[in-house]
Amino acid sequence: MNPEHSESGYEANEHWAKLPPGWSWTEVAGVANDSQDCVFVFNRGEHPVIVFDRDGNFLRSWGEGVFARPHGITIGPDDAVYCTDDLDHTVRKFTPAGHLLWTLGTSGQPSDTGATSIDFRTIRHAGLPFHFPTNVALSPNGEIYVSDGYGNARVHKFSADGKLLLSWGEPGSGPGQFRVPHGIAVDRHGTVFVADRENCRIQLFSPNGEFQDEWNGIARPCQVAFDPAGNLFVAELGYRAGMWPGTSRPSPNATGGRVRAFGLSREMVTCWGGGDNPTAPGDFFAPHDICIDSHGDVYVAEVVMSAGGNRGLVSPGCHSLQKFRLQKGDL
């Protein structure tokens, strides 16, 4: 299929990644790029970490047999790779080639939060790291922030060598409270942006966890990421995929999955998707992760099967990874 041009200022390509013959991924949970703009695809198939160059050519894979369920992936400025395994309750740090450096959390052992499942509504109180952690962000000084989302309601801050420094958050919808802190990013000034998914907002904190602000009206944000210019991109799950049992859309025409970007003054600079045609290039069913390379190109991962594709809400051929090439001068 040829790339599709969009009024968003990006050219969509759902067949950008060239998998080896016979390979596939069940769904793509995470995506990240390194200092050379190589793209690491964290997926739930037989080869959990698949690496491509920015043209989509296959380079290598690793992680086979390591993860219980891939969830989030982050790459540091030194190209170290941080992988969040929600069902294993761990965060692991690897070399770019996949050699394990260290592990945060105890494999297979969740912390005590009273949660009885991956449903955040069963959480009774905040707890220690980790209970179904979701994503990692790095500060300009190298500290590690982990959003501990499905079975906890906290953000944990670690030193660069993995020492726990502090934690904040509790279940709820007030300032500094969370209902699935799912995504996380740190801007160049050290401000921590948390995608508070089921509260449909982004919360902003100081490096020490002090509440600063919140951005409301975000359609269930899964992940947040900054481009080289400092624009904040948000992968919004929307209200058509991954709905918890017993919940419904806030309105009949509530948006589906989409991507929005906001400028330095919080103004929206671009938006695309919405889920009206989720299998079409440039639209989405279940945006779950997002990254932006040094050229301004955007990569969006989708958890199609676990968000409803396994129940027939979309066709089995729905894309799990798309690349959006920035059209020169459009953002």
RALIN-V293020 format. One line per field, one symbol per residue. ss: DSSP state (h for helix, s for strand, l for the rest). A space follows every 10 residues. Layout:
ss = ???
This chain:
ss = lllsslllls ssslllllll lllllllsss ssslllllss ssslllllss sslllllsss ssllllllls ssssslllll ssssslllls ssssllllls ssssllllll lllllllllh hhllllllll llssssssll lllsssssll lllsssssll lllsssssll sllllllsll ssssssllll lssssshhhl ssssslllll ssssssllll ssssssllll lsssssllll llllllllll lllllllsss sslllllsss ssslllllll llllllssss sslllllsss ssllllllhh hlllllllll ssssssllll l
